[in-house]
Amino acid sequence: MATAIFHDTDRVRMAEHVVAAQAGDRGAFGVLYEAFEHQVYAIALRRVRNHTDAQELCQDVFVQALEKLSQLRAPECFGAWIRSIAHRMAINRAVRRAPDVAMEPAFLDAASADDTTPLAHMLAGERCTQLRDGLARLGELDRQTLEAFYVHGRTLLEMSDEFGAPLGTIKRRLHVARKRLAKEVEPLTAI
């Protein structure tokens, strides 16, 4: 943990600012804020792992410290005291916050409200049929290339191994196959 190194004169000065802040001097508390903001922010960021949340937590720590400042009996221990508040509040926030769950876009789409019209469903069905028909009219190599990439989700490197062709050839095949499929489907979508 990175902590500021204070000399005895600095500790005395900090203790004086704490006493002044306890007496209601907001300027003195501002000096304390400036002196310890980076340490509190670092603690918060290490726990919450998000810049915005860490900034918010840093502010909350100093608000809490201002509210509880009268409870601090040893003004020279302000640094350790504020860091302990930061640790405690960061742990509480991390524990209480719902865990971040990564979800596939398809799952999110399925979970969202279905606000499409019957016409939109019908048109989507027709586009799928047109796409399948266009794929069927393609040559075997073009169809296999497109299906490997889009249907089976293979990477270009996997396709290179599967087809026994260099990566550049696979890229070219995929590009050409897309263009050919677009030409097959284009007349149908113009109707």
N, C-alpha and C positions, 0 to 999 in steps of 0.2 A: 504494500500500500504506500503510495507516495504521500508524504506529509511534508508540510513546510517546516523548515528548520528555523526556529526562533532562538535568538540569543536572549540572555537574561533581561536585557533592557527592552527587547521586543515583547517578552512575556509580561513584563511590568506594564508596558504601554497597553497591551491587549487587555490585561486585567483592569486597567483604568477605564478602557472603553466599555468593558463588560459592566463595571460598576455604574458608569454614566448611563449606559443603556438600561440597566435595571432601574435607574432613577427616572427613566422616561425620555432620555436623549436619543431621538431617532437618528441623528447624524452619527452618533457613536455606534449605533447598531448597523448603520450603513457601512462604517469602516470594518466592522466584524464580517459583514456580508462579503465585502470585497476581498477580505483576507482569506476567507474559507470557502468561497463559492466554488472554486475549481476542485477542491478536495471533495466537497459534497457531491458535485456533479459527477466526478469520476466514480465515486461509490455507487451512485444511482445508475449510471450508464453500465457499469459492470454487472449490476443485478437485472435491470430491465431490458438491456440490450437494444434500446431504441432511443434515438436522439431526442425526439419530441417528448416521450414519456420521461426521460431522464431530466429534461429541463423542467417539466411540470413537477416532478418529484422534488427537485432541488428547491423550487419555490415553496412547496408544501413543507419541506424540512425547515426552512427559515421562518415560515409563518408559525410552525409549531414551536420553534426555538424562541421566537419573540413572545408567544403566549406563555411559555413555561420558564422564561428567563429568571423570574423571581425565585424559582425553586433551586437555581444553581447556587450552591453554598460556597464553592471555591472558584472565584472568578478566573484564577490562573489556569483552570482546567477546562476553559471554554472549548478549546480545540478538540480535545478528547470527547467532551460532552456532545458537541454538534455532530461529530463523526458517528458516535453511538446512536444518536437519533436518526441519522441518515441510514445507517445499516438496518436499524429496526424497521423504519418505514419502508425501505426498499424491499426487505424480506416480506413484510406484510403485503405490499402491493403485488409482488411477484406471486405470492401464495393465493391471494384473493382474485387475481386476474384470471379469467378463463384462459386455458392454454390455446395457443395458436394452432389451428389444425389446417393443414394443407389439404385442399380438395381439388379434384379434377374438375376442369371447366364443364365437362359433360354432366357431372353430378350436380353442379350448381345450376346448370340450365334445367335439368330435370326437376330440381327442387323448387325452382321459381314458379310463380303463378303462371298458368297457361292463359295468356290473353290473346291468342291467335284466333282468327275467325275460321269457320268451316271452309271458306274459300281459300284461305291461306294454306290450310291442310291439304286441300285438293290440289292446289298448284304445286306444293312441295312434293306431293306424291307423283305428280306428272313429271316434275323435273328429275326425280329419282328414276322413273321409268325411262325417260329420255337418256339419262346418263348411262343406265345399264345397256340400253339399245345401242348407244354410241360406242361403248366399250366392246360390245359384241361384234360391231362392224370393223373394229381395228384389227390389224395384223396380230399374230400370236405374241411376238416379241414386245410390241407396244403395250398390249393388254397385260402381259406378265409384269412388265416394268411398272406400269401404273398401279396394278394391284399390290405388288410387293411393297411399294412405297406408301400408298394411301390406305389400302385395306389392311395389310398385314403390319404396317408401321415399321418396316425395316429401315435401317439407316443406309446411307449411300455406301458405307464401308461393308455392311452386311450384304448388300446387293452385289457389290463388286465380287465378294467371295462366292456368293450363290451363283451368279451368272458367269463367273470366271473371266471377268473383263476388268480392265483398268478403271480407276475411279473417274477419270475424265470421260471415258466412254459411257459410263453409267449416267453421268450428269447430262451428257449430250442426248442419250436415249430418252431420259426422263423429259428433257426440254422438248424434243421432237414429238414424243408421245402425247404430251399435253397439247401441243399445237394441233396435232392430228385429231385428238378427241374434241377440241374446241370447234374444228371444222365440221366434224360429224354432228355435233349437237347444235351448232349455230343455226342451221336452217330451221330446226324445230322450235327454237326459242323465238325466232322472228315472227312466228305465226300468231 
